[in-house]
């Protein structure tokens, strides 16, 4: 039995279920003086029963700890931001805590993904109308590039105008809602009843509820200024990672600057959201503030550029692989790991960009 245990960790549930059988095997299957013990019909039945118990015990002890095997959604893109297809498990290499991660299988999966657009409509978002319109136009372009079969939905938060578009309403309803938000401004004197951080956490919870039960490749696209010191990142990461939901986002350049005390505070929120995006296997775009103060309408040329730029973001959401991996050992809590992809399956291809969940969640 010791040899069997050394081949893999036995999960607690299997050990409990197999305990009595293993004990029976240990006491009853031990040879007692030769094959003559099984010659009578009664003793033959006992021998067959012992053999069955031994096989059952071996199977139970050999079961692998389910926490060692995981499934992750991964994207691989070339230097032109085009998806790299036709890869198999041999083209990927993973490492965690100094050990190799076994890539059991890699399957390209073009199944249409469910995406919830989560839009922050707070005063801080809408005061720079040029940037606000740019982000919404980018989201509209993103919807137009997604496969027609990809279910999309929309939620707004942090203002007096909450809006919800369900999956069943389709692409046009989401695009119309995004276009309608372009001229939206927060009513003078409106003060939210709760903090921006609470609004963001509640918004993520509502988006996750729309994606329940989860499906592989589900995603949330967040449009927010990441204002403030958002301290609920770990809780959100736990919920999203457990469901396999990826976070993508549009973040402002100003929130990444650290030139003043207020900007440093804002950057903390941006850093938390970036960390959540990277942990769950998504990506983000940075939007700078408009140099044209007072400009509120995007030119057709600007909209055309945003439409082109949104294509690669749409591909990141929908052009993915599903990897089955096995960890070298059980990990306690969420852990960072590395994943690389290579054309020749032996060395890293520096021209390929791999988008994957950089933190593996703790075992449920």
N, C-alpha and C positions, 0 to 999 in steps of 0.2 A: 504494500500500500504506500510505503514511503516513496517508492520510485514513481508511482502514479502522481502523487502530490507534487513532486518536483517539476512536472511538466507544465504546470499552470496553476493559477490560483483558483480555488473552488469558491463560487459565490455562496453567501450565507444561506440563501433560500434552498439551493441545491443540496448543501450539506445537511440542512435540517430534514429535507425530504428524503435523502438517501441514507440518513444516519442509521435507522433500524436495519435496513437491508445490508449495509456495509458491516454492521455488527454481526448479523446473521451469517454473512459470508465468512467473517473472520473466525467464527466459532464452529460453523457447520461444514465449511468447505475444506477444512484441513484434512489431508489424507490420514486414514486410520488403519493402514496395514495392507493396502493392495486392492486390486480390482475385485477380489472375491466379495468385498463388502457390498457390491452392487448386484450380486447375482440373483437374489430373491426379488420377486415383484415389489414387495414393500420397500426393500432397501434401494431398488432401482428408482422408484418414485422419489425417494429421499435424495438420491444422487442427482437426478434430473433437476429437482428443486434447487439443490445447492448450486448446480451449474448455472441455472437461470439467475439465481441471486448474485452469483459471482459476476456474470456478464452485466447485470444491472448496476452492480456496485462500481465496476470498471467504467461504465458509461457515465455514471453520476460524478465520480471523482475526476474524470477527464473533461467534464464540461468546463468551458472557459468562462472566466469572469466577464460578464457582459459589459462591465465598465471599461474593458480594454479595447473593445471594438466601437468605432464611431462612424458616422456618415456625415460628410461635410460637402458644402456647395462651393465650387472653386471656378474661377475664370482665368483664362490664359490669353494674353493679348500681345501682339507683335509691336514693333516700333511705330507702325502706322495706326495703332489702336484697333487693329482688326483682330477678330477672334481667331485663335489657333485651334484647329479642329484635328480630328483623327489621331489623338494621343491615346496611349494606353497606360496601364499601371507602371510599366518600366520607365516611362518618361518623367515620373515624379519621384522626389526624394524628400523625406521628412525627418526632422530631429526634434527630440524633446528631452530635457534634463540629461543631456549627454548620451542618450540612446537613440537608435534608429527607429523610426516609425515605419512599420510595414504597410506598403500600399497594396491592399488586397485586390482592389479593382478600381478602374477609372472608366466611367461611361459618360460620353457626351450626351447632354440632355437638353433638347430644344423645346421642352414642354412649356407652353405659355405660363408665365409667372403671375401671381396675384400681387398687385402693388397698391398700397394705400398712400396717397399724398397727404401729408400732415403739415398744414400751413399755419404759421404763427401770424395772426392779424393784430398784434399789439401795436401801440402807438410808435414804439421804437422801430418797428419794421416798416411802417408806412410813411414815416416822416421824410425819408429819402425816396421820393417817388420814382426817380430814374432807376435806382438800384432795385426797388420793389418791382417795378414793371419788368426789368430785365430777368429777375428770378422767375416771375410768373410766366414770361414768354418762353424761357428755357423749359419750364415744366410743361407748357403747352406743346412745344416741339418734341419733348420726350414722349408725351402721350401719342403724338402722331407717328413716331418711329416704332412704337411697341407693336407687336403682332396684334392683328384685329381680334384674335381669340384670347388675348391676355386680359383677364379681369382687372379693372382699375376702380378705385374708390377715392373719396376725398373727405377730409375732416379739417375744420378750422378750429383754432383755440385762441384764448387770451384776448377776446374783445367782446363787445356787445352784440356781435353778429356771428353767432355760431352757425356753421353750415355743415351738412352731411350729405354726401352722394354715395349711395350704396353700389355694390358691384353690379347688381341687376340693371342699373340705369345706364350703364355703358360709357364708352369713350366720349361721345358727344356731350353728354351731361357733365362729365368732369371737365372737358375743355371749355364748355360754356361757363362753368362756375369759375374756372381760373381766369378766363377773359373778363368776367364780371368783377373780379377782385382787383383788377389793375387800377381802377380809379378809386378804390376804397380808401377812406381815411377814417381814423377813429374820431368819434364825436367829441367836440370840446367838453372838457369837464368830466369825461368818463374815467372812472377809477375802478380797476378790477378788484373784486372782493378778496382775491387770494394773490399770492406772489406769482411772478413769471415762472419761477422754478416749479411751483405746484402745478401751474397750467401745463407746462411741458410734460411733467410726469403723468398727469391725468390724460393728456393727449396721447402719449405712447400707450398707456393702458387701454384707451378706447380703440386705438388702431389695432392693437393685439387682439382685442375682443372681436373685431371685424374679421380677423384672420383665424379665428378659432372654429373648427380644429385646424391646426397648422398643416401646411403642405410643403414639401421640399422646394426651396428657392423662393419662398415668400419674402416680400420686401416692404419696407416703409421708406418713403422719400420725404425727408424733413426739410422744410423751408423755414429757417429761423435765424435770428441774429445771435443766438446763444448768449443772450444778455444775462449778466449776473454770475454768481458763483454757484452753479448747479451742482448739488451734492448728492443727487440721487442716481448717479451713474452706475454704481455697483448693483443697485436693486434692479435698474432697467436692464443691465447686461445679463443678470441672472434670468430674468423673464424671457428676454429675446433669445439668448443662447439655448435655453432649455427647449424652446420651440423651433430653433433653427431659422429664425427670422433675421434677415439682414437689414441693416440701416444704411441708407444713402442720404446725402445731405447737401444743401446749398448753404455755405457759410460766408459771412462778410469778411473782407480783408481787414476792415477796421477792428474787428473783434480779435484779430491775431496780433495787432500792434501792441507794444508795451511802452508807450511814451509818457503816459500819465497814470495817476492812481486809478482813475475810472477805467482806462483802457486795460490796465493790468487785471482789474477785477473782471472785466468782460472777457479777457483772454482766458481766464480760468474756466468760464462756461464753455468757450469754444474748444479748449483743450479736452474737457470732459466729453463733449459730443464727438470730437475727433477720435478720442479713445474708444468710445462706444461703437463708432462706425468701423474702426479697424478691428475691434474685438469680434464683431459679428460678421465680418466678411464683406462689408460694403465699401463705398468710395465717396469722395466729396469734391465739390467744386468751390472755388473761392470767387466771390464777387466784390469788386472794389466799389468804393463810394463814387458817385458821379461827380466829375469835375465841372459839369454844367449846372450850377446851382439854379434852381427854378425851372429847369427843363423837366417836363412831365410826360412827354410823348416820345416813344421810341420811333426812330426813322425806319422805313422799310429795309434799308441796308442793315441796320442793327438787328432787326428781327431775323433777317436772312442768315446773318452770322450766327445768331443764337440757335437757329434751327439746325444748322450744320454741326455746331458744337454739341448739340444734345444727342446726336446720333450715337456717338461712342458711349455716352452714359447709358443709353437705352440698351446697347449691346452688352454692357457690363451686367445689366440686370437680367437679361434673357439668354445670353450665350454662355452656358456654364457646363461644367462637369460635375458629376456626382461621384465622390471618392468614398470608398469603404476602406477604413484604416484600422490598424491594430497597434496599440501602444505597447512599448516594451515592458511597462510595469504600471501598476495602479498609481494614479496621481491623486493627491489630496487637494481638493479645491480646484479653482480655475487655474490653468497654467498656460504660459506662452509657449509657442512652438514655431518652428520654421518649416516652410514648404517651398521647394524649388521645382521648376520644370525645365527640361532640356530636350533638344531635338535628337541628340544621339544617345540619350538615356544614361550617359556616364558623367557629363559635366554640365554645369549651369550655363544656360543660354542668357547672356547679359542683355540681349535685346528683347527678351520676353518679360512681360509684367504679369505677376501672379497675384490675383485678388482672392484672398481666403480668410476665414476667421482666425485671427492671430492668437486668440485665447480659446482654449478648449474648456468647456464648462465642467464643473464638478459632476461626478456621477449622480444621477437622480436618486 
